């Protein structure tokens, strides 16, 4: 299985506290058991995690439906699925 169509990640966004100066890796494949972050489960697929950071400490809602237009942040797309 090399695509995410067979994976059913949770659709609700996950609230996380993000720290400035730290790199994060958002799961793009839906396979991670550490949603919304990558745990390496994409190995042997065409997916790679999205590296991101924030400029200030903040709480954010990260997408888990993997359809957001503002990755890794939730934009409400899950409400239309």
PDB file of N, CA, C and O in Angstrom, chain B, residues numbered from 101:
ATOM      1  N   UNK B 101       0.846  -1.178   0.000  1.00  0.00           N
ATOM      2  CA  UNK B 101       0.000   0.000   0.000  1.00  0.00           C
ATOM      3  C   UNK B 101       0.889   1.238   0.000  1.00  0.00           C
ATOM      4  O   UNK B 101       1.573   1.514   0.985  1.00  0.00           O
ATOM      5  N   UNK B 102       0.880   1.966  -1.079  1.00  0.00           N
ATOM      6  CA  UNK B 102       1.749   3.118  -1.187  1.00  0.00           C
ATOM      7  C   UNK B 102       1.018   4.445  -1.264  1.00  0.00           C
ATOM      8  O   UNK B 102       1.623   5.459  -1.611  1.00  0.00           O
ATOM      9  N   UNK B 103      -0.247   4.461  -0.955  1.00  0.00           N
ATOM     10  CA  UNK B 103      -0.936   5.743  -0.971  1.00  0.00           C
ATOM     11  C   UNK B 103      -1.782   5.887   0.276  1.00  0.00           C
ATOM     12  O   UNK B 103      -1.958   4.934   1.035  1.00  0.00           O
ATOM     13  N   UNK B 104      -2.303   7.083   0.483  1.00  0.00           N
ATOM     14  CA  UNK B 104      -3.049   7.348   1.709  1.00  0.00           C
ATOM     15  C   UNK B 104      -4.528   7.032   1.574  1.00  0.00           C
ATOM     16  O   UNK B 104      -5.273   7.210   2.538  1.00  0.00           O
ATOM     17  N   UNK B 105      -4.980   6.571   0.417  1.00  0.00           N
ATOM     18  CA  UNK B 105      -6.407   6.306   0.255  1.00  0.00           C
ATOM     19  C   UNK B 105      -6.870   5.139   1.103  1.00  0.00           C
ATOM     20  O   UNK B 105      -8.063   5.015   1.381  1.00  0.00           O
ATOM     21  N   UNK B 106      -5.946   4.276   1.522  1.00  0.00           N
ATOM     22  CA  UNK B 106      -6.314   3.145   2.359  1.00  0.00           C
ATOM     23  C   UNK B 106      -6.137   3.455   3.846  1.00  0.00           C
ATOM     24  O   UNK B 106      -6.395   2.595   4.689  1.00  0.00           O
ATOM     25  N   UNK B 107      -5.708   4.652   4.171  1.00  0.00           N
ATOM     26  CA  UNK B 107      -5.485   5.073   5.548  1.00  0.00           C
ATOM     27  C   UNK B 107      -6.635   5.977   5.968  1.00  0.00           C
ATOM     28  O   UNK B 107      -7.062   6.846   5.208  1.00  0.00           O
ATOM     29  N   UNK B 108      -7.130   5.770   7.170  1.00  0.00           N
ATOM     30  CA  UNK B 108      -8.226   6.587   7.685  1.00  0.00           C
ATOM     31  C   UNK B 108      -7.758   7.365   8.910  1.00  0.00           C
ATOM     32  O   UNK B 108      -8.022   6.948  10.038  1.00  0.00           O
ATOM     33  N   UNK B 109      -7.059   8.501   8.709  1.00  0.00           N
ATOM     34  CA  UNK B 109      -6.647   9.298   9.853  1.00  0.00           C
ATOM     35  C   UNK B 109      -7.873   9.949  10.488  1.00  0.00           C
ATOM     36  O   UNK B 109      -8.925  10.037   9.855  1.00  0.00           O
ATOM     37  N   UNK B 110      -7.745  10.403  11.730  1.00  0.00           N
ATOM     38  CA  UNK B 110      -8.877  11.106  12.334  1.00  0.00           C
ATOM     39  C   UNK B 110      -9.143  12.382  11.544  1.00  0.00           C
ATOM     40  O   UNK B 110      -8.212  12.969  10.993  1.00  0.00           O
ATOM     41  N   UNK B 111     -10.384  12.816  11.481  1.00  0.00           N
ATOM     42  CA  UNK B 111     -10.695  14.024  10.718  1.00  0.00           C
ATOM     43  C   UNK B 111     -10.644  15.290  11.555  1.00  0.00           C
ATOM     44  O   UNK B 111     -10.443  16.373  11.007  1.00  0.00           O
ATOM     45  N   UNK B 112     -10.817  15.188  12.844  1.00  0.00           N
ATOM     46  CA  UNK B 112     -10.818  16.378  13.690  1.00  0.00           C
ATOM     47  C   UNK B 112      -9.396  16.883  13.889  1.00  0.00           C
ATOM     48  O   UNK B 112      -8.482  16.085  14.093  1.00  0.00           O
ATOM     49  N   UNK B 113      -9.197  18.205  13.832  1.00  0.00           N
ATOM     50  CA  UNK B 113      -7.859  18.745  14.059  1.00  0.00           C
ATOM     51  C   UNK B 113      -7.421  18.480  15.498  1.00  0.00           C
ATOM     52  O   UNK B 113      -8.245  18.240  16.381  1.00  0.00           O
ATOM     53  N   UNK B 114      -6.126  18.528  15.713  1.00  0.00           N
ATOM     54  CA  UNK B 114      -5.557  18.292  17.035  1.00  0.00           C
ATOM     55  C   UNK B 114      -4.902  19.578  17.525  1.00  0.00           C
ATOM     56  O   UNK B 114      -4.094  20.187  16.824  1.00  0.00           O
ATOM     57  N   UNK B 115      -5.267  19.978  18.740  1.00  0.00           N
ATOM     58  CA  UNK B 115      -4.685  21.168  19.348  1.00  0.00           C
ATOM     59  C   UNK B 115      -3.309  20.817  19.919  1.00  0.00           C
ATOM     60  O   UNK B 115      -3.172  19.864  20.686  1.00  0.00           O
ATOM     61  N   UNK B 116      -2.301  21.590  19.540  1.00  0.00           N
ATOM     62  CA  UNK B 116      -0.942  21.350  20.024  1.00  0.00           C
ATOM     63  C   UNK B 116      -0.285  22.665  20.432  1.00  0.00           C
ATOM     64  O   UNK B 116      -0.596  23.725  19.889  1.00  0.00           O
ATOM     65  N   UNK B 117       0.619  22.578  21.388  1.00  0.00           N
ATOM     66  CA  UNK B 117       1.421  23.729  21.796  1.00  0.00           C
ATOM     67  C   UNK B 117       2.731  23.651  21.031  1.00  0.00           C
ATOM     68  O   UNK B 117       3.445  22.651  21.104  1.00  0.00           O
ATOM     69  N   UNK B 118       3.039  24.701  20.304  1.00  0.00           N
ATOM     70  CA  UNK B 118       4.241  24.749  19.475  1.00  0.00           C
ATOM     71  C   UNK B 118       5.220  25.755  20.063  1.00  0.00           C
ATOM     72  O   UNK B 118       4.817  26.812  20.549  1.00  0.00           O
ATOM     73  N   UNK B 119       6.502  25.426  20.018  1.00  0.00           N
ATOM     74  CA  UNK B 119       7.549  26.276  20.571  1.00  0.00           C
ATOM     75  C   UNK B 119       8.385  26.879  19.451  1.00  0.00           C
ATOM     76  O   UNK B 119       8.744  26.197  18.491  1.00  0.00           O
ATOM     77  N   UNK B 120       8.689  28.164  19.584  1.00  0.00           N
ATOM     78  CA  UNK B 120       9.546  28.808  18.587  1.00  0.00           C
ATOM     79  C   UNK B 120      10.947  28.209  18.656  1.00  0.00           C
ATOM     80  O   UNK B 120      11.387  27.742  19.707  1.00  0.00           O
ATOM     81  N   UNK B 121      11.638  28.230  17.522  1.00  0.00           N
ATOM     82  CA  UNK B 121      12.995  27.721  17.460  1.00  0.00           C
ATOM     83  C   UNK B 121      13.106  26.209  17.373  1.00  0.00           C
ATOM     84  O   UNK B 121      14.208  25.665  17.429  1.00  0.00           O
ATOM     85  N   UNK B 122      11.997  25.538  17.241  1.00  0.00           N
ATOM     86  CA  UNK B 122      11.993  24.078  17.163  1.00  0.00           C
ATOM     87  C   UNK B 122      11.428  23.652  15.808  1.00  0.00           C
ATOM     88  O   UNK B 122      10.487  24.267  15.304  1.00  0.00           O
ATOM     89  N   UNK B 123      11.996  22.611  15.226  1.00  0.00           N
ATOM     90  CA  UNK B 123      11.472  22.059  13.980  1.00  0.00           C
ATOM     91  C   UNK B 123      10.465  20.962  14.294  1.00  0.00           C
ATOM     92  O   UNK B 123      10.680  20.139  15.184  1.00  0.00           O
ATOM     93  N   UNK B 124       9.360  20.964  13.549  1.00  0.00           N
ATOM     94  CA  UNK B 124       8.318  19.947  13.674  1.00  0.00           C
ATOM     95  C   UNK B 124       8.152  19.272  12.323  1.00  0.00           C
ATOM     96  O   UNK B 124       8.455  19.855  11.282  1.00  0.00           O
ATOM     97  N   UNK B 125       7.669  18.038  12.349  1.00  0.00           N
ATOM     98  CA  UNK B 125       7.446  17.276  11.121  1.00  0.00           C
ATOM     99  C   UNK B 125       6.012  16.767  11.137  1.00  0.00           C
ATOM    100  O   UNK B 125       5.665  15.862  11.896  1.00  0.00           O
ATOM    101  N   UNK B 126       5.186  17.369  10.281  1.00  0.00           N
ATOM    102  CA  UNK B 126       3.762  17.051  10.196  1.00  0.00           C
ATOM    103  C   UNK B 126       3.567  15.842   9.286  1.00  0.00           C
ATOM    104  O   UNK B 126       4.112  15.793   8.184  1.00  0.00           O
ATOM    105  N   UNK B 127       2.799  14.884   9.747  1.00  0.00           N
ATOM    106  CA  UNK B 127       2.509  13.677   8.974  1.00  0.00           C
ATOM    107  C   UNK B 127       1.672  14.033   7.746  1.00  0.00           C
ATOM    108  O   UNK B 127       0.644  14.699   7.863  1.00  0.00           O
ATOM    109  N   UNK B 128       2.114  13.589   6.573  1.00  0.00           N
ATOM    110  CA  UNK B 128       1.355  13.812   5.340  1.00  0.00           C
ATOM    111  C   UNK B 128       0.706  12.539   4.816  1.00  0.00           C
ATOM    112  O   UNK B 128      -0.143  12.594   3.925  1.00  0.00           O
ATOM    113  N   UNK B 129       1.101  11.389   5.365  1.00  0.00           N
ATOM    114  CA  UNK B 129       0.607  10.116   4.824  1.00  0.00           C
ATOM    115  C   UNK B 129      -0.631   9.584   5.542  1.00  0.00           C
ATOM    116  O   UNK B 129      -1.375   8.785   4.974  1.00  0.00           O
ATOM    117  N   UNK B 130      -0.861  10.016   6.782  1.00  0.00           N
ATOM    118  CA  UNK B 130      -1.999   9.529   7.551  1.00  0.00           C
ATOM    119  C   UNK B 130      -1.715   8.253   8.322  1.00  0.00           C
ATOM    120  O   UNK B 130      -2.584   7.776   9.052  1.00  0.00           O
ATOM    121  N   UNK B 131      -0.518   7.684   8.181  1.00  0.00           N
ATOM    122  CA  UNK B 131      -0.188   6.414   8.831  1.00  0.00           C
ATOM    123  C   UNK B 131       0.360   6.570  10.252  1.00  0.00           C
ATOM    124  O   UNK B 131       0.340   5.615  11.028  1.00  0.00           O
ATOM    125  N   UNK B 132       0.839   7.745  10.593  1.00  0.00           N
ATOM    126  CA  UNK B 132       1.503   7.945  11.877  1.00  0.00           C
ATOM    127  C   UNK B 132       0.592   7.630  13.059  1.00  0.00           C
ATOM    128  O   UNK B 132      -0.586   7.986  13.063  1.00  0.00           O
ATOM    129  N   UNK B 133       1.145   6.969  14.040  1.00  0.00           N
ATOM    130  CA  UNK B 133       0.422   6.700  15.286  1.00  0.00           C
ATOM    131  C   UNK B 133       0.590   7.882  16.246  1.00  0.00           C
ATOM    132  O   UNK B 133       0.005   7.900  17.329  1.00  0.00           O
ATOM    133  N   UNK B 134       1.397   8.868  15.835  1.00  0.00           N
ATOM    134  CA  UNK B 134       1.673  10.057  16.643  1.00  0.00           C
ATOM    135  C   UNK B 134       1.042  11.300  16.024  1.00  0.00           C
ATOM    136  O   UNK B 134       1.614  12.387  16.103  1.00  0.00           O
ATOM    137  N   UNK B 135      -0.132  11.149  15.407  1.00  0.00           N
ATOM    138  CA  UNK B 135      -0.801  12.273  14.748  1.00  0.00           C
ATOM    139  C   UNK B 135      -0.871  13.471  15.685  1.00  0.00           C
ATOM    140  O   UNK B 135      -1.143  13.317  16.876  1.00  0.00           O
ATOM    141  N   UNK B 136      -0.629  14.652  15.158  1.00  0.00           N
ATOM    142  CA  UNK B 136      -0.462  15.009  13.753  1.00  0.00           C
ATOM    143  C   UNK B 136       0.992  14.966  13.283  1.00  0.00           C
ATOM    144  O   UNK B 136       1.302  15.389  12.169  1.00  0.00           O
ATOM    145  N   UNK B 137       1.877  14.458  14.130  1.00  0.00           N
ATOM    146  CA  UNK B 137       3.298  14.457  13.800  1.00  0.00           C
ATOM    147  C   UNK B 137       3.746  13.141  13.173  1.00  0.00           C
ATOM    148  O   UNK B 137       3.137  12.092  13.385  1.00  0.00           O
ATOM    149  N   UNK B 138       4.815  13.222  12.403  1.00  0.00           N
ATOM    150  CA  UNK B 138       5.376  12.055  11.721  1.00  0.00           C
ATOM    151  C   UNK B 138       6.064  11.126  12.714  1.00  0.00           C
ATOM    152  O   UNK B 138       6.745  11.579  13.634  1.00  0.00           O
ATOM    153  N   UNK B 139       5.882   9.827  12.521  1.00  0.00           N
ATOM    154  CA  UNK B 139       6.607   8.823  13.304  1.00  0.00           C
ATOM    155  C   UNK B 139       7.412   7.885  12.403  1.00  0.00           C
ATOM    156  O   UNK B 139       7.898   6.848  12.856  1.00  0.00           O
ATOM    157  N   UNK B 140       7.551   8.254  11.124  1.00  0.00           N
ATOM    158  CA  UNK B 140       8.325   7.443  10.188  1.00  0.00           C
ATOM    159  C   UNK B 140       7.527   6.377   9.466  1.00  0.00           C
ATOM    160  O   UNK B 140       8.091   5.610   8.687  1.00  0.00           O
ATOM    161  N   UNK B 141       6.228   6.313   9.707  1.00  0.00           N
ATOM    162  CA  UNK B 141       5.393   5.275   9.090  1.00  0.00           C
ATOM    163  C   UNK B 141       5.266   5.416   7.580  1.00  0.00           C
ATOM    164  O   UNK B 141       4.778   4.500   6.919  1.00  0.00           O
ATOM    165  N   UNK B 142       5.695   6.543   7.019  1.00  0.00           N
ATOM    166  CA  UNK B 142       5.624   6.765   5.570  1.00  0.00           C
ATOM    167  C   UNK B 142       6.708   6.000   4.812  1.00  0.00           C
ATOM    168  O   UNK B 142       6.713   5.993   3.581  1.00  0.00           O
ATOM    169  N   UNK B 143       7.613   5.366   5.528  1.00  0.00           N
ATOM    170  CA  UNK B 143       8.706   4.635   4.870  1.00  0.00           C
ATOM    171  C   UNK B 143       8.141   3.699   3.801  1.00  0.00           C
ATOM    172  O   UNK B 143       7.138   3.021   4.023  1.00  0.00           O
ATOM    173  N   UNK B 144       8.787   3.674   2.655  1.00  0.00           N
ATOM    174  CA  UNK B 144       8.375   2.867   1.496  1.00  0.00           C
ATOM    175  C   UNK B 144       7.088   3.367   0.847  1.00  0.00           C
ATOM    176  O   UNK B 144       6.387   2.598   0.190  1.00  0.00           O
ATOM    177  N   UNK B 145       6.775   4.640   1.025  1.00  0.00           N
ATOM    178  CA  UNK B 145       5.659   5.276   0.316  1.00  0.00           C
ATOM    179  C   UNK B 145       6.217   6.493  -0.420  1.00  0.00           C
ATOM    180  O   UNK B 145       7.400   6.810  -0.293  1.00  0.00           O
ATOM    181  N   UNK B 146       5.383   7.160  -1.175  1.00  0.00           N
ATOM    182  CA  UNK B 146       5.813   8.371  -1.870  1.00  0.00           C
ATOM    183  C   UNK B 146       5.706   9.615  -0.990  1.00  0.00           C
ATOM    184  O   UNK B 146       6.022  10.715  -1.441  1.00  0.00           O
ATOM    185  N   UNK B 147       5.267   9.458   0.251  1.00  0.00           N
ATOM    186  CA  UNK B 147       5.052  10.594   1.143  1.00  0.00           C
ATOM    187  C   UNK B 147       6.309  10.972   1.913  1.00  0.00           C
ATOM    188  O   UNK B 147       7.142  10.124   2.234  1.00  0.00           O
ATOM    189  N   UNK B 148       6.429  12.259   2.202  1.00  0.00           N
ATOM    190  CA  UNK B 148       7.466  12.763   3.093  1.00  0.00           C
ATOM    191  C   UNK B 148       6.799  13.729   4.062  1.00  0.00           C
ATOM    192  O   UNK B 148       5.840  14.407   3.692  1.00  0.00           O
ATOM    193  N   UNK B 149       7.289  13.804   5.290  1.00  0.00           N
ATOM    194  CA  UNK B 149       6.678  14.720   6.248  1.00  0.00           C
ATOM    195  C   UNK B 149       6.946  16.168   5.857  1.00  0.00           C
ATOM    196  O   UNK B 149       7.921  16.467   5.167  1.00  0.00           O
ATOM    197  N   UNK B 150       6.081  17.051   6.300  1.00  0.00           N
ATOM    198  CA  UNK B 150       6.264  18.484   6.051  1.00  0.00           C
ATOM    199  C   UNK B 150       6.955  19.094   7.264  1.00  0.00           C
ATOM    200  O   UNK B 150       6.410  19.107   8.368  1.00  0.00           O
ATOM    201  N   UNK B 151       8.156  19.594   7.042  1.00  0.00           N
ATOM    202  CA  UNK B 151       8.900  20.263   8.107  1.00  0.00           C
ATOM    203  C   UNK B 151       8.354  21.679   8.262  1.00  0.00           C
ATOM    204  O   UNK B 151       8.127  22.380   7.276  1.00  0.00           O
ATOM    205  N   UNK B 152       8.146  22.092   9.520  1.00  0.00           N
ATOM    206  CA  UNK B 152       7.697  23.454   9.763  1.00  0.00           C
ATOM    207  C   UNK B 152       8.174  23.921  11.126  1.00  0.00           C
ATOM    208  O   UNK B 152       8.581  23.119  11.967  1.00  0.00           O
ATOM    209  N   UNK B 153       8.119  25.220  11.332  1.00  0.00           N
ATOM    210  CA  UNK B 153       8.452  25.820  12.618  1.00  0.00           C
ATOM    211  C   UNK B 153       7.570  27.048  12.785  1.00  0.00           C
ATOM    212  O   UNK B 153       6.917  27.486  11.838  1.00  0.00           O
ATOM    213  N   UNK B 154       7.553  27.593  13.979  1.00  0.00           N
ATOM    214  CA  UNK B 154       6.777  28.803  14.253  1.00  0.00           C
ATOM    215  C   UNK B 154       7.721  29.867  14.792  1.00  0.00           C
ATOM    216  O   UNK B 154       8.749  29.541  15.386  1.00  0.00           O
ATOM    217  N   UNK B 155       7.384  31.130  14.590  1.00  0.00           N
ATOM    218  CA  UNK B 155       8.257  32.222  15.013  1.00  0.00           C
ATOM    219  C   UNK B 155       8.038  32.630  16.466  1.00  0.00           C
ATOM    220  O   UNK B 155       8.845  33.358  17.044  1.00  0.00           O
ATOM    221  N   UNK B 156       6.941  32.155  17.051  1.00  0.00           N
ATOM    222  CA  UNK B 156       6.667  32.436  18.464  1.00  0.00           C
ATOM    223  C   UNK B 156       5.925  31.259  19.076  1.00  0.00           C
ATOM    224  O   UNK B 156       5.249  30.514  18.367  1.00  0.00           O
ATOM    225  N   UNK B 157       6.047  31.089  20.384  1.00  0.00           N
ATOM    226  CA  UNK B 157       5.309  30.028  21.063  1.00  0.00           C
ATOM    227  C   UNK B 157       3.823  30.262  20.860  1.00  0.00           C
ATOM    228  O   UNK B 157       3.343  31.385  21.013  1.00  0.00           O
ATOM    229  N   UNK B 158       3.092  29.212  20.517  1.00  0.00           N
ATOM    230  CA  UNK B 158       1.654  29.373  20.328  1.00  0.00           C
ATOM    231  C   UNK B 158       0.949  28.028  20.367  1.00  0.00           C
ATOM    232  O   UNK B 158       1.568  26.973  20.232  1.00  0.00           O
ATOM    233  N   UNK B 159      -0.353  28.095  20.554  1.00  0.00           N
ATOM    234  CA  UNK B 159      -1.207  26.924  20.457  1.00  0.00           C
ATOM    235  C   UNK B 159      -1.850  26.966  19.079  1.00  0.00           C
ATOM    236  O   UNK B 159      -2.329  28.012  18.642  1.00  0.00           O
ATOM    237  N   UNK B 160      -1.860  25.826  18.397  1.00  0.00           N
ATOM    238  CA  UNK B 160      -2.417  25.770  17.043  1.00  0.00           C
ATOM    239  C   UNK B 160      -3.215  24.488  16.870  1.00  0.00           C
ATOM    240  O   UNK B 160      -3.007  23.505  17.580  1.00  0.00           O
ATOM    241  N   UNK B 161      -4.129  24.520  15.914  1.00  0.00           N
ATOM    242  CA  UNK B 161      -4.903  23.334  15.535  1.00  0.00           C
ATOM    243  C   UNK B 161      -4.281  22.785  14.263  1.00  0.00           C
ATOM    244  O   UNK B 161      -4.309  23.437  13.219  1.00  0.00           O
ATOM    245  N   UNK B 162      -3.716  21.575  14.352  1.00  0.00           N
ATOM    246  CA  UNK B 162      -3.079  20.958  13.189  1.00  0.00           C
ATOM    247  C   UNK B 162      -4.030  19.979  12.520  1.00  0.00           C
ATOM    248  O   UNK B 162      -4.761  19.241  13.181  1.00  0.00           O
ATOM    249  N   UNK B 163      -4.002  19.991  11.211  1.00  0.00           N
ATOM    250  CA  UNK B 163      -4.877  19.167  10.381  1.00  0.00           C
ATOM    251  C   UNK B 163      -4.555  17.684  10.531  1.00  0.00           C
ATOM    252  O   UNK B 163      -3.389  17.298  10.618  1.00  0.00           O
ATOM    253  N   UNK B 164      -5.590  16.865  10.560  1.00  0.00           N
ATOM    254  CA  UNK B 164      -5.398  15.414  10.518  1.00  0.00           C
ATOM    255  C   UNK B 164      -6.114  14.783   9.326  1.00  0.00           C
ATOM    256  O   UNK B 164      -5.885  13.612   9.024  1.00  0.00           O
ATOM    257  N   UNK B 165      -6.981  15.541   8.642  1.00  0.00           N
ATOM    258  CA  UNK B 165      -7.672  14.965   7.477  1.00  0.00           C
ATOM    259  C   UNK B 165      -6.763  14.937   6.249  1.00  0.00           C
ATOM    260  O   UNK B 165      -7.041  14.237   5.276  1.00  0.00           O
ATOM    261  N   UNK B 166      -5.675  15.707   6.307  1.00  0.00           N
ATOM    262  CA  UNK B 166      -4.655  15.771   5.247  1.00  0.00           C
ATOM    263  C   UNK B 166      -5.143  16.465   3.981  1.00  0.00           C
ATOM    264  O   UNK B 166      -4.518  16.335   2.929  1.00  0.00           O
ATOM    265  N   UNK B 167      -6.243  17.196   4.063  1.00  0.00           N
ATOM    266  CA  UNK B 167      -6.796  17.884   2.894  1.00  0.00           C
ATOM    267  C   UNK B 167      -6.720  19.404   3.015  1.00  0.00           C
ATOM    268  O   UNK B 167      -7.190  20.112   2.124  1.00  0.00           O
ATOM    269  N   UNK B 168      -6.143  19.918   4.091  1.00  0.00           N
ATOM    270  CA  UNK B 168      -6.057  21.352   4.312  1.00  0.00           C
ATOM    271  C   UNK B 168      -5.323  22.063   3.177  1.00  0.00           C
ATOM    272  O   UNK B 168      -4.429  21.491   2.553  1.00  0.00           O
ATOM    273  N   UNK B 169      -5.698  23.284   2.920  1.00  0.00           N
ATOM    274  CA  UNK B 169      -4.996  24.112   1.952  1.00  0.00           C
ATOM    275  C   UNK B 169      -3.926  24.961   2.616  1.00  0.00           C
ATOM    276  O   UNK B 169      -3.265  25.764   1.957  1.00  0.00           O
ATOM    277  N   UNK B 170      -3.754  24.783   3.928  1.00  0.00           N
ATOM    278  CA  UNK B 170      -2.812  25.581   4.701  1.00  0.00           C
ATOM    279  C   UNK B 170      -1.954  24.681   5.595  1.00  0.00           C
ATOM    280  O   UNK B 170      -1.767  24.967   6.777  1.00  0.00           O
ATOM    281  N   UNK B 171      -1.440  23.604   5.025  1.00  0.00           N
ATOM    282  CA  UNK B 171      -0.685  22.609   5.807  1.00  0.00           C
ATOM    283  C   UNK B 171       0.474  23.257   6.561  1.00  0.00           C
ATOM    284  O   UNK B 171       1.192  24.098   6.021  1.00  0.00           O
ATOM    285  N   UNK B 172       0.641  22.855   7.799  1.00  0.00           N
ATOM    286  CA  UNK B 172       0.000  21.777   8.535  1.00  0.00           C
ATOM    287  C   UNK B 172      -1.225  22.213   9.335  1.00  0.00           C
ATOM    288  O   UNK B 172      -1.798  21.423  10.086  1.00  0.00           O
ATOM    289  N   UNK B 173      -1.617  23.465   9.170  1.00  0.00           N
ATOM    290  CA  UNK B 173      -2.681  24.019   9.999  1.00  0.00           C
ATOM    291  C   UNK B 173      -4.068  23.706   9.438  1.00  0.00           C
ATOM    292  O   UNK B 173      -4.274  23.702   8.224  1.00  0.00           O
ATOM    293  N   UNK B 174      -4.996  23.451  10.325  1.00  0.00           N
ATOM    294  CA  UNK B 174      -6.373  23.163   9.924  1.00  0.00           C
ATOM    295  C   UNK B 174      -7.005  24.405   9.313  1.00  0.00           C
ATOM    296  O   UNK B 174      -6.854  25.509   9.837  1.00  0.00           O
ATOM    297  N   UNK B 175      -7.711  24.221   8.207  1.00  0.00           N
ATOM    298  CA  UNK B 175      -8.459  25.313   7.585  1.00  0.00           C
ATOM    299  C   UNK B 175      -9.953  25.007   7.500  1.00  0.00           C
ATOM    300  O   UNK B 175     -10.696  25.713   6.820  1.00  0.00           O
ATOM    301  N   UNK B 176     -10.388  23.958   8.188  1.00  0.00           N
ATOM    302  CA  UNK B 176     -11.804  23.602   8.212  1.00  0.00           C
ATOM    303  C   UNK B 176     -12.249  22.676   7.100  1.00  0.00           C
ATOM    304  O   UNK B 176     -13.430  22.335   7.031  1.00  0.00           O
ATOM    305  N   UNK B 177     -11.352  22.259   6.233  1.00  0.00           N
ATOM    306  CA  UNK B 177     -11.715  21.380   5.124  1.00  0.00           C
ATOM    307  C   UNK B 177     -12.396  20.105   5.604  1.00  0.00           C
ATOM    308  O   UNK B 177     -13.274  19.580   4.920  1.00  0.00           O
ATOM    309  N   UNK B 178     -11.999  19.596   6.780  1.00  0.00           N
ATOM    310  CA  UNK B 178     -12.580  18.343   7.300  1.00  0.00           C
ATOM    311  C   UNK B 178     -14.093  18.440   7.467  1.00  0.00           C
ATOM    312  O   UNK B 178     -14.783  17.421   7.464  1.00  0.00           O
ATOM    313  N   UNK B 179     -14.609  19.648   7.612  1.00  0.00           N
ATOM    314  CA  UNK B 179     -16.057  19.840   7.770  1.00  0.00           C
ATOM    315  C   UNK B 179     -16.813  19.576   6.470  1.00  0.00           C
ATOM    316  O   UNK B 179     -18.030  19.391   6.486  1.00  0.00           O
ATOM    317  N   UNK B 180     -16.102  19.559   5.350  1.00  0.00           N
ATOM    318  CA  UNK B 180     -16.720  19.344   4.035  1.00  0.00           C
ATOM    319  C   UNK B 180     -16.543  17.918   3.527  1.00  0.00           C
ATOM    320  O   UNK B 180     -17.050  17.576   2.459  1.00  0.00           O
ATOM    321  N   UNK B 181     -15.831  17.088   4.278  1.00  0.00           N
ATOM    322  CA  UNK B 181     -15.557  15.717   3.823  1.00  0.00           C
ATOM    323  C   UNK B 181     -16.666  14.769   4.216  1.00  0.00           C
ATOM    324  O   UNK B 181     -16.596  13.578   3.913  1.00  0.00           O
TER     325      UNK B 181
END
